Amino acid sequence: MLDTLDAPAVRTWYRLSLAALGEAREEIDALNVYPVPDGDTGTNLYLTVESAAANAETCFAQHPEPGLGPAMAAVARGALIGARGNSGVILAQWLRGLAATLADGGAPAQLRLALAGAAEAAYQAVAEPVEGTLLTVAAAAARAASTGPDTPDTLAAVAEAAYLAAREALVRTPLQLDVLAEAGVVDAGGRGLVAVLGALLDAVSGQSPMGPVALRRESAVPAPDPQPGCDGHERPPGPGHPAFEVIYLLDAPDDALPTLRARLAALGDSLVVGGGDGLWTVHVHVDDAGAAVEAGVEAGRPHRIRITHFAEAAARQGESTVPTPQGRVVLSVVTGSGLAELCEQAGSAVLPADPDRPPVSGELVEAVRRCAAREVVLLLNDPELRAAAGAAADQLREEGLRIAVLPTRSPVQGLAALAVHEVSRRFDEDVVAMTSAAGATRYAELAVAEGESWTMAGVCQAGDVLGLIDGDVAVIGADLADTAVTVLSRMLAAGGELVTLVLGEAATDELADLLVTHARRQRPEVDTLVYRGGQESAPLLIGVE
């Protein structure tokens, strides 16, 4: 448990935030009925925090010990640069307000002040603040952390008070905003902030957020029939909503902002302007997208301009046309030159991945675009990529692509899927066949423990060889060969027809020969294939089909 917030804790926080938003992304999208029921708030918040994390990781790479102030500044700037949607811009401004106070230190008193400053900054960014939203949740968190006879005096107590108050405020949002009451749901942006505050609590105390977050307020609000937009099915804005969402970064002096705000407020609604020190993120809903961009040109230099036509985006997401089979590509995310070559030989395009920095959603989007195909099957080969791939897939579907994400958890599952891929089949049939092949493949890997840790198989020490089966540590050994034999024996005990061994850089040919011989003795009917994968992180990957 930390006494003072520091840069490593900030790093843990934004990583946990990204994981939490990734897990809740679809749930938050389904809650999105305000200000426009376009079902993308969860995705936008995820992409905003993903940009924050990427910018902060660059800071850590350049300065291994950057200090709390620079780390938080990097998080806030990254969020500002990559902010998506109304809630994303507000969250970015909330992070900026937090960073401004934490630049002076991370003691409990400073965290209390920072939460108050963050809530104030978020309110100031919104032209017409509305209660029952992320703003309300932020304000409740700040009050709980700063006031009352039992003002929290430890870092963990401050974080816990803020988190619990945010949860309570979230449940009350339908009482404050009629559109939420009509749909019978809580506010989507507020739900996202609860996830971020829960990650903060986990980062400073090791205490995971408790229990599921309530998504409905049925005890205080009548529970009507589910409305389109709150069950995962988007609806285009009605007659009272502007047609376009416009968002851009703006290089402009501070004194140009009042005039810009006034012009944009006259053009539309949902106006949020966040940032400072010459760099701003502008978000607004308008009928005249060109005029909104021109207002930015008059104020400074707009760039990274994104214009979304709400009705067209909803229509694209509802399209069911099937592109021609010739336009289909399988894209595999792999580490190791040998694995990349194997996938290419099997007919797959490849996105090489750094084992220390998995690709973010933007990199996945660009890799799919480079394939120049209308139909794409994405093989992740890593469970950590699921959230990023989901966000990327949503964005690509808006562009008219047909994309299926196969959440293969290991490269051996990806190889099994590629073995049955057939471009002449209909898209859905091909995806089903590949999914079935991957699901029928048990997977294992050997790794070397970096330090002492508790596992499902007991306590391991630094240097121990870990045998993971289907993602869980099943064997702890001192020798790579002995551990590999034990793992393979356990996998073959359940039967199988084909064993695939993928050797990493640290594995020898002698290890492969030993395992092939062992497999033949234990299961003479099983075929064994051996490949050089070249991966650094895992000396050995094992697949049993």
C-alpha positions as CSV (number, residue, x, y, z in Angstrom):
1,M,0.0,0.0,0.0
2,L,1.5,3.4,-1.1
3,D,1.9,6.4,1.2
4,T,2.5,8.7,-1.7
5,L,1.5,8.6,-5.4
6,D,4.5,8.2,-7.6
7,A,5.3,7.7,-11.3
8,P,5.4,3.8,-11.1
9,A,1.9,4.0,-9.5
10,V,0.7,6.2,-12.2
11,R,2.0,3.7,-14.8
12,T,0.1,1.0,-13.0
13,W,-3.0,3.1,-12.8
14,Y,-3.3,3.9,-16.5
15,R,-2.6,0.3,-17.4
16,L,-5.3,-0.9,-15.0
17,S,-7.6,1.9,-16.4
18,L,-7.1,0.7,-19.9
19,A,-7.8,-2.9,-18.9
20,A,-10.9,-1.9,-17.0
21,L,-12.3,0.2,-19.9
22,G,-11.5,-2.6,-22.3
23,E,-13.4,-5.1,-20.3
24,A,-16.4,-2.7,-19.9
25,R,-16.2,-1.2,-23.3
26,E,-19.2,-3.0,-24.9
27,E,-21.2,-2.5,-21.7
28,I,-20.6,1.2,-21.7
29,D,-21.4,1.5,-25.4
30,A,-24.7,-0.1,-24.7
31,L,-25.5,2.5,-22.0
32,N,-24.9,5.4,-24.4
33,V,-28.2,7.3,-24.8
34,Y,-26.9,10.8,-24.0
35,P,-26.1,13.3,-25.5
36,V,-26.4,11.3,-28.8
37,P,-27.5,7.6,-28.7
38,D,-24.8,6.5,-31.1
39,G,-23.4,3.6,-28.9
40,D,-19.7,4.6,-28.8
41,T,-19.0,6.1,-25.4
42,G,-17.2,3.0,-24.2
43,T,-15.1,2.8,-27.3
44,N,-14.3,6.5,-27.2
45,L,-13.2,6.4,-23.5
46,Y,-11.0,3.3,-24.3
47,L,-9.3,5.0,-27.2
48,T,-8.8,8.2,-25.1
49,V,-7.0,6.3,-22.3
50,E,-5.2,4.2,-24.8
51,S,-3.7,7.4,-26.3
52,A,-2.9,8.5,-22.8
53,A,-1.1,5.3,-22.0
54,A,0.9,5.3,-25.3
55,N,2.1,8.8,-24.7
56,A,3.1,8.0,-21.1
57,E,4.9,4.9,-22.2
58,T,7.0,7.0,-24.5
59,C,7.8,9.3,-21.5
60,F,8.9,6.3,-19.5
61,A,11.0,5.0,-22.4
62,Q,12.8,8.3,-22.7
63,H,13.1,8.8,-19.0
64,P,13.0,5.5,-17.0
65,E,12.4,7.5,-13.7
66,P,10.4,10.5,-14.9
67,G,8.9,11.6,-11.6
68,L,5.2,12.1,-10.8
69,G,4.7,15.5,-12.5
70,P,6.1,14.5,-15.9
71,A,4.4,11.1,-15.8
72,M,1.0,12.7,-15.1
73,A,1.7,15.5,-17.7
74,A,2.4,12.8,-20.3
75,V,-0.9,11.0,-19.4
76,A,-2.9,14.2,-19.7
77,R,-1.3,15.3,-22.9
78,G,-1.8,11.8,-24.5
79,A,-5.4,11.8,-23.5
80,L,-5.9,15.3,-25.0
81,I,-4.2,14.4,-28.3
82,G,-6.2,11.2,-28.6
83,A,-9.5,12.3,-27.1
84,R,-12.6,10.8,-28.8
85,G,-16.1,11.9,-28.5
86,N,-17.8,14.1,-25.9
87,S,-16.9,11.9,-22.9
88,G,-13.3,11.4,-24.1
89,V,-12.7,15.1,-24.2
90,I,-14.2,15.6,-20.8
91,L,-12.1,12.8,-19.4
92,A,-9.0,14.2,-21.0
93,Q,-9.7,17.6,-19.3
94,W,-10.3,15.8,-16.0
95,L,-6.9,14.2,-16.3
96,R,-5.4,17.5,-17.1
97,G,-6.9,19.1,-14.0
98,L,-5.6,16.1,-11.9
99,A,-2.1,16.5,-13.4
100,A,-1.9,20.2,-12.6
101,T,-2.1,19.6,-8.9
102,L,-0.1,16.4,-8.7
103,A,2.8,18.2,-10.3
104,D,3.6,19.4,-6.8
105,G,3.5,15.9,-5.3
106,G,1.4,12.9,-4.6
107,A,0.6,13.0,-0.8
108,P,-3.0,12.3,0.3
109,A,-3.7,15.9,0.7
110,Q,-2.5,16.7,-2.8
111,L,-4.6,13.8,-4.2
112,R,-7.7,15.3,-2.5
113,L,-6.9,18.7,-4.1
114,A,-6.2,17.1,-7.4
115,L,-9.6,15.4,-7.5
116,A,-11.3,18.7,-6.8
117,G,-9.2,20.4,-9.5
118,A,-10.0,17.7,-11.9
119,A,-13.8,18.0,-11.4
120,E,-13.6,21.8,-11.8
121,A,-11.5,21.5,-15.0
122,A,-14.0,19.1,-16.4
123,Y,-16.9,21.4,-15.7
124,Q,-15.1,24.4,-17.3
125,A,-14.5,22.4,-20.5
126,V,-18.2,22.0,-21.1
127,A,-20.1,24.9,-22.6
128,E,-23.4,23.9,-21.0
129,P,-22.8,21.4,-18.1
130,V,-25.6,18.9,-17.5
131,E,-26.1,17.0,-14.2
132,G,-26.5,13.3,-14.3
133,T,-23.3,12.8,-16.4
134,L,-19.6,12.2,-16.0
135,L,-19.4,15.7,-14.5
136,T,-21.7,14.8,-11.6
137,V,-19.8,11.6,-10.9
138,A,-16.5,13.5,-10.9
139,A,-17.9,16.2,-8.5
140,A,-19.2,13.5,-6.1
141,A,-15.8,11.8,-6.0
142,A,-14.1,15.1,-5.3
143,R,-16.4,16.0,-2.5
144,A,-16.1,12.6,-0.8
145,A,-12.4,12.8,-0.9
146,S,-12.1,16.3,0.6
147,T,-15.0,17.0,3.0
148,G,-16.7,15.7,6.1
149,P,-15.7,14.9,9.6
150,D,-13.9,11.7,8.5
151,T,-11.8,13.2,5.8
152,P,-9.6,10.4,4.5
153,D,-5.9,10.8,5.5
154,T,-4.2,8.1,3.6
155,L,-3.7,7.7,-0.1
156,A,-5.8,4.5,-0.2
157,A,-8.5,6.1,1.9
158,V,-8.7,9.0,-0.5
159,A,-8.9,6.8,-3.5
160,E,-11.5,4.5,-1.8
161,A,-13.7,7.4,-0.7
162,A,-13.6,8.9,-4.3
163,Y,-14.4,5.5,-5.9
164,L,-17.3,4.7,-3.5
165,A,-18.9,8.1,-3.9
166,A,-18.5,7.9,-7.7
167,R,-20.4,4.5,-7.7
168,E,-23.2,6.0,-5.6
169,A,-23.4,9.1,-7.8
170,L,-23.6,6.9,-10.9
171,V,-26.6,5.0,-9.6
172,R,-28.4,8.4,-9.1
173,T,-27.8,9.7,-12.6
174,P,-31.2,8.6,-13.9
175,L,-32.8,10.8,-11.3
176,Q,-31.0,13.8,-12.7
177,L,-31.3,13.2,-16.4
178,D,-34.7,12.4,-18.0
179,V,-33.3,10.6,-21.0
180,L,-31.5,8.1,-18.7
181,A,-34.7,7.6,-16.7
182,E,-36.6,6.9,-19.9
183,A,-34.1,4.3,-21.0
184,G,-33.7,2.8,-17.5
185,V,-29.9,3.1,-17.5
186,V,-27.1,5.0,-15.8
187,D,-24.9,7.5,-17.6
188,A,-22.3,5.9,-19.9
189,G,-19.6,8.5,-19.4
190,G,-20.0,8.3,-15.6
191,R,-19.7,4.6,-15.8
192,G,-16.4,5.0,-17.5
193,L,-15.1,7.4,-14.8
194,V,-16.1,4.9,-12.2
195,A,-13.8,2.3,-14.0
196,V,-10.9,4.8,-14.0
197,L,-11.4,5.6,-10.3
198,G,-11.6,1.9,-9.5
199,A,-8.3,1.4,-11.3
200,L,-6.8,4.2,-9.2
201,L,-7.9,2.5,-6.0
202,D,-6.3,-0.8,-7.2
203,A,-3.1,1.0,-8.1
204,V,-2.5,2.7,-4.8
205,S,-3.8,-0.1,-2.4
206,G,-3.9,-3.3,-4.3
207,Q,-7.6,-3.5,-3.5
208,S,-9.7,-4.4,-6.5
209,P,-13.0,-2.6,-6.9
210,M,-15.7,-4.4,-5.0
211,G,-18.7,-6.0,-6.7
212,P,-20.4,-5.2,-10.0
213,V,-21.3,-1.6,-10.8
214,A,-25.1,-1.0,-11.0
215,L,-26.2,-0.2,-14.5
216,R,-29.9,0.5,-13.8
217,R,-31.8,2.4,-11.1
218,E,-34.9,0.3,-11.1
219,S,-35.8,1.1,-7.4
220,A,-36.1,4.8,-8.1
221,V,-36.9,5.0,-11.8
222,P,-39.7,3.1,-13.6
223,A,-38.1,0.4,-15.8
224,P,-39.6,0.9,-19.2
225,D,-39.0,-1.3,-22.2
226,P,-35.4,-1.1,-23.4
227,Q,-34.9,1.7,-25.8
228,P,-32.8,1.5,-29.0
229,G,-29.3,2.7,-28.1
230,C,-29.3,1.2,-24.6
231,D,-29.1,-2.4,-25.7
232,G,-26.2,-2.2,-28.0
233,H,-28.2,-1.3,-31.1
234,E,-27.5,2.2,-32.3
235,R,-30.2,4.6,-33.4
236,P,-29.5,7.7,-35.4
237,P,-30.2,11.1,-33.8
238,G,-33.8,12.3,-34.0
239,P,-34.9,15.6,-35.6
240,G,-33.7,17.6,-32.6
241,H,-30.1,16.4,-32.9
242,P,-27.4,18.0,-35.1
243,A,-26.3,15.8,-38.0
244,F,-22.5,15.9,-37.5
245,E,-19.9,15.3,-34.7
246,V,-16.8,17.5,-35.3
247,I,-13.7,17.0,-33.3
248,Y,-10.2,18.4,-33.9
249,L,-7.0,19.4,-32.3
250,L,-6.3,23.1,-32.3
251,D,-3.1,25.1,-32.0
252,A,-4.3,28.5,-30.8
253,P,-3.4,31.1,-28.1
254,D,-5.5,31.1,-25.0
255,D,-7.1,34.5,-25.8
256,A,-8.6,33.1,-29.0
257,L,-10.8,30.6,-27.1
258,P,-13.6,32.8,-25.9
259,T,-14.5,33.9,-29.5
260,L,-14.2,30.3,-30.7
261,R,-16.5,29.0,-27.9
262,A,-19.1,31.6,-28.7
263,R,-19.0,30.8,-32.5
264,L,-19.3,27.1,-31.9
265,A,-22.0,27.4,-29.3
266,A,-24.1,29.3,-31.8
267,L,-23.6,26.6,-34.4
268,G,-24.6,23.5,-32.3
269,D,-24.5,21.8,-29.0
270,S,-22.5,19.3,-26.9
271,L,-19.6,21.7,-27.1
272,V,-16.5,20.7,-25.1
273,V,-13.1,22.5,-25.4
274,G,-10.3,21.0,-23.3
275,G,-6.6,21.7,-23.1
276,G,-4.4,24.7,-22.5
277,D,-0.9,26.1,-23.2
278,G,-1.6,26.5,-26.9
279,L,-3.0,23.0,-27.6
280,W,-6.7,22.3,-27.4
281,T,-9.2,19.6,-28.3
282,V,-12.5,20.8,-29.7
283,H,-15.7,18.7,-29.8
284,V,-19.1,19.9,-31.0
285,H,-22.3,18.5,-32.6
286,V,-23.4,20.7,-35.5
287,D,-25.4,20.7,-38.7
288,D,-22.8,22.7,-40.6
289,A,-19.5,20.8,-40.2
290,G,-17.6,23.1,-42.5
291,A,-18.5,26.1,-40.4
292,A,-17.2,24.4,-37.2
293,V,-13.9,23.8,-38.9
294,E,-13.8,27.3,-40.3
295,A,-14.2,28.6,-36.7
296,G,-11.1,26.7,-35.8
297,V,-9.2,28.1,-38.7
298,E,-10.0,31.6,-37.6
299,A,-8.8,30.8,-34.1
300,G,-5.6,29.0,-35.0
301,R,-4.5,25.8,-36.8
302,P,-7.0,22.9,-36.6
303,H,-5.6,19.4,-37.4
304,R,-6.5,15.8,-36.9
305,I,-10.0,16.8,-38.0
306,R,-12.6,14.0,-37.6
307,I,-16.2,14.5,-38.9
308,T,-18.8,11.9,-38.3
309,H,-22.3,11.9,-39.9
310,F,-24.4,10.2,-37.2
311,A,-27.0,8.8,-39.5
312,E,-24.5,7.4,-42.0
313,A,-22.4,5.9,-39.3
314,A,-25.4,4.1,-37.9
315,A,-26.4,2.9,-41.3
316,R,-22.9,1.6,-42.0
317,Q,-22.9,-0.4,-38.7
318,G,-26.3,-1.9,-39.8
319,E,-25.2,-3.0,-43.3
320,S,-25.3,-6.7,-43.9
321,T,-23.9,-6.9,-47.5
322,V,-21.3,-9.6,-48.1
323,P,-18.3,-8.6,-50.1
324,T,-16.7,-10.9,-52.6
325,P,-14.5,-13.7,-51.3
326,Q,-11.6,-12.4,-53.4
327,G,-11.5,-9.4,-51.0
328,R,-10.7,-11.5,-47.9
329,V,-7.5,-11.4,-45.9
330,V,-6.4,-13.1,-42.7
331,L,-4.2,-10.9,-40.5
332,S,-2.1,-12.5,-37.8
333,V,-0.5,-10.7,-34.9
334,V,2.7,-12.6,-34.0
335,T,6.1,-12.1,-32.3
336,G,9.2,-13.9,-33.7
337,S,10.4,-14.0,-37.3
338,G,9.9,-17.8,-37.6
339,L,6.2,-17.5,-36.5
340,A,5.7,-14.6,-39.0
341,E,7.1,-16.7,-41.8
342,L,4.9,-19.7,-40.8
343,C,1.8,-17.5,-41.0
344,E,2.8,-16.0,-44.3
345,Q,3.4,-19.5,-45.7
346,A,-0.1,-20.4,-44.6
347,G,-1.5,-17.4,-46.5
348,S,-1.8,-14.8,-43.8
349,A,-0.7,-11.2,-43.7
350,V,1.3,-10.5,-40.6
351,L,1.6,-7.7,-38.1
352,P,4.8,-8.2,-36.1
353,A,4.4,-7.4,-32.5
354,D,6.9,-6.2,-29.8
355,P,6.5,-8.6,-26.8
356,D,7.1,-5.7,-24.5
357,R,4.6,-3.4,-26.2
358,P,1.5,-5.0,-27.7
359,P,0.0,-3.1,-30.6
360,V,-2.7,-0.5,-29.7
361,S,-6.0,-0.2,-31.6
362,G,-4.7,2.5,-33.9
363,E,-1.9,0.2,-35.1
364,L,-4.3,-2.6,-35.7
365,V,-6.5,-0.3,-37.7
366,E,-3.6,0.8,-39.9
367,A,-2.5,-2.8,-40.4
368,V,-6.0,-3.9,-41.5
369,R,-6.1,-0.9,-43.9
370,R,-2.8,-1.9,-45.4
371,C,-4.4,-5.3,-46.3
372,A,-6.7,-3.4,-48.7
373,A,-9.4,-6.0,-48.3
374,R,-13.2,-5.7,-47.7
375,E,-13.3,-8.8,-45.5
376,V,-10.7,-9.4,-42.7
377,V,-10.2,-12.2,-40.2
378,L,-8.0,-10.9,-37.4
379,L,-6.0,-13.5,-35.4
380,L,-4.9,-11.9,-32.1
381,N,-2.8,-14.8,-30.7
382,D,-2.7,-13.0,-27.4
383,P,-5.5,-12.5,-24.8
384,E,-4.2,-9.0,-23.9
385,L,-5.1,-7.7,-27.3
386,R,-8.8,-8.4,-27.1
387,A,-9.9,-4.9,-25.9
388,A,-7.7,-3.1,-28.5
389,A,-8.9,-5.3,-31.3
390,G,-12.6,-4.8,-30.3
391,A,-12.1,-1.0,-30.5
392,A,-10.3,-1.3,-33.8
393,A,-12.9,-3.6,-35.3
394,D,-15.7,-1.1,-34.4
395,Q,-13.8,1.7,-36.1
396,L,-13.2,-0.4,-39.2
397,R,-16.8,-1.5,-39.5
398,E,-17.8,2.2,-39.6
399,E,-15.5,2.4,-42.7
400,G,-17.5,-0.4,-44.4
401,L,-15.2,-3.3,-43.7
402,R,-16.4,-6.7,-42.7
403,I,-14.2,-7.8,-39.9
404,A,-14.1,-10.8,-37.5
405,V,-11.9,-10.9,-34.5
406,L,-10.8,-14.4,-33.5
407,P,-9.6,-14.1,-29.9
408,T,-6.9,-16.8,-30.3
409,R,-4.9,-16.8,-27.1
410,S,-1.7,-18.4,-28.4
411,P,0.1,-18.6,-31.8
412,V,-0.5,-22.3,-31.8
413,Q,-4.3,-21.6,-31.9
414,G,-3.7,-19.2,-34.7
415,L,-1.8,-21.8,-36.7
416,A,-4.6,-24.2,-36.2
417,A,-7.1,-21.7,-37.5
418,L,-5.0,-20.9,-40.5
419,A,-4.7,-24.6,-41.3
420,V,-8.5,-24.7,-42.1
421,H,-8.8,-21.3,-43.7
422,E,-10.4,-21.5,-47.1
423,V,-11.1,-18.3,-49.0
424,S,-13.5,-20.0,-51.4
425,R,-16.0,-20.4,-48.5
426,R,-18.5,-17.8,-47.5
427,F,-17.1,-15.4,-44.9
428,D,-19.2,-16.6,-42.0
429,E,-18.5,-20.3,-42.8
430,D,-14.8,-19.6,-42.9
431,V,-14.9,-17.8,-39.6
432,V,-16.8,-20.6,-38.0
433,A,-14.4,-23.2,-39.3
434,M,-11.3,-21.2,-38.1
435,T,-12.9,-20.6,-34.7
436,S,-13.7,-24.2,-34.2
437,A,-10.1,-25.3,-35.1
438,A,-8.7,-22.7,-32.7
439,G,-11.1,-23.7,-29.9
440,A,-10.2,-27.4,-30.3
441,T,-6.5,-26.6,-29.7
442,R,-5.2,-26.7,-26.2
443,Y,-2.2,-24.5,-25.7
444,A,0.7,-24.2,-23.4
445,E,3.9,-22.2,-23.0
446,L,7.1,-22.3,-21.0
447,A,8.3,-19.1,-19.4
448,V,11.0,-18.1,-16.9
449,A,9.8,-16.3,-13.7
450,E,11.2,-12.8,-13.2
451,G,10.7,-12.7,-9.5
452,E,8.9,-14.3,-6.5
453,S,5.2,-14.7,-7.1
454,W,2.2,-16.7,-6.0
455,T,0.7,-18.9,-8.8
456,M,-2.0,-21.6,-9.2
457,A,0.8,-24.1,-8.8
458,G,2.4,-22.6,-5.7
459,V,5.0,-19.9,-5.0
460,C,7.7,-19.5,-7.7
461,Q,11.1,-17.8,-7.4
462,A,13.1,-15.8,-9.9
463,G,14.6,-18.1,-12.4
464,D,12.1,-20.9,-12.0
465,V,10.7,-22.4,-15.2
466,L,6.9,-22.0,-15.4
467,G,4.7,-24.3,-17.4
468,L,1.4,-22.6,-18.3
469,I,-1.5,-24.7,-19.7
470,D,-4.4,-22.8,-21.1
471,G,-3.1,-19.6,-19.6
472,D,-2.7,-20.8,-16.0
473,V,0.6,-21.9,-14.3
474,A,0.3,-25.6,-13.9
475,V,4.0,-26.6,-13.3
476,I,6.9,-25.0,-11.6
477,G,10.3,-26.5,-12.3
478,A,14.0,-25.9,-12.2
479,D,14.9,-27.3,-15.6
480,L,13.5,-26.3,-19.0
481,A,13.5,-29.8,-20.5
482,D,12.0,-31.6,-17.4
483,T,9.3,-28.9,-17.1
484,A,8.5,-29.2,-20.8
485,V,8.1,-33.0,-20.6
486,T,5.8,-32.7,-17.6
487,V,3.6,-30.1,-19.4
488,L,3.4,-32.2,-22.5
489,S,2.5,-35.3,-20.5
490,R,-0.3,-33.5,-18.8
491,M,-1.7,-32.2,-22.1
492,L,-1.5,-35.6,-23.8
493,A,-3.2,-37.3,-20.9
494,A,-6.5,-35.8,-22.2
495,G,-5.8,-37.2,-25.7
496,G,-5.1,-35.5,-29.0
497,E,-4.2,-36.1,-32.6
498,L,-1.6,-33.5,-33.4
499,V,1.2,-31.9,-31.3
500,T,2.7,-28.7,-32.5
501,L,6.0,-27.5,-30.9
502,V,7.1,-23.9,-31.6
503,L,10.7,-23.4,-30.4
504,G,11.7,-20.0,-29.1
505,E,15.2,-18.4,-29.3
506,A,16.2,-20.1,-26.0
507,A,15.1,-23.6,-27.1
508,T,17.5,-26.2,-28.6
509,D,17.1,-28.9,-31.2
510,E,17.9,-31.4,-28.4
511,L,14.8,-30.2,-26.5
512,A,12.6,-30.7,-29.6
513,D,14.0,-34.3,-30.1
514,L,13.3,-35.1,-26.5
515,L,9.7,-33.9,-26.7
516,V,9.1,-35.7,-30.0
517,T,10.4,-39.0,-28.6
518,H,8.3,-38.5,-25.4
519,A,5.1,-37.8,-27.4
520,R,5.6,-41.0,-29.5
521,R,6.1,-43.1,-26.4
522,Q,3.1,-41.7,-24.6
523,R,0.8,-41.5,-27.6
524,P,2.1,-43.5,-30.6
525,E,-0.9,-42.4,-32.7
526,V,-0.1,-38.7,-32.3
527,D,1.7,-36.8,-35.0
528,T,4.2,-34.1,-34.0
529,L,5.3,-31.0,-35.9
530,V,8.2,-28.9,-34.9
531,Y,8.8,-25.2,-36.0
532,R,11.3,-22.5,-35.2
533,G,9.2,-19.6,-34.0
534,G,12.0,-17.3,-33.0
535,Q,10.0,-15.7,-30.2
536,E,12.0,-14.2,-27.3
537,S,9.4,-14.3,-24.5
538,A,8.5,-18.0,-24.5
539,P,11.2,-20.7,-24.9
540,L,8.5,-23.1,-26.0
541,L,4.9,-23.1,-27.2
542,I,2.9,-26.3,-27.3
543,G,-0.3,-27.0,-29.1
544,V,-2.4,-30.2,-28.9
545,E,-5.3,-30.6,-31.3
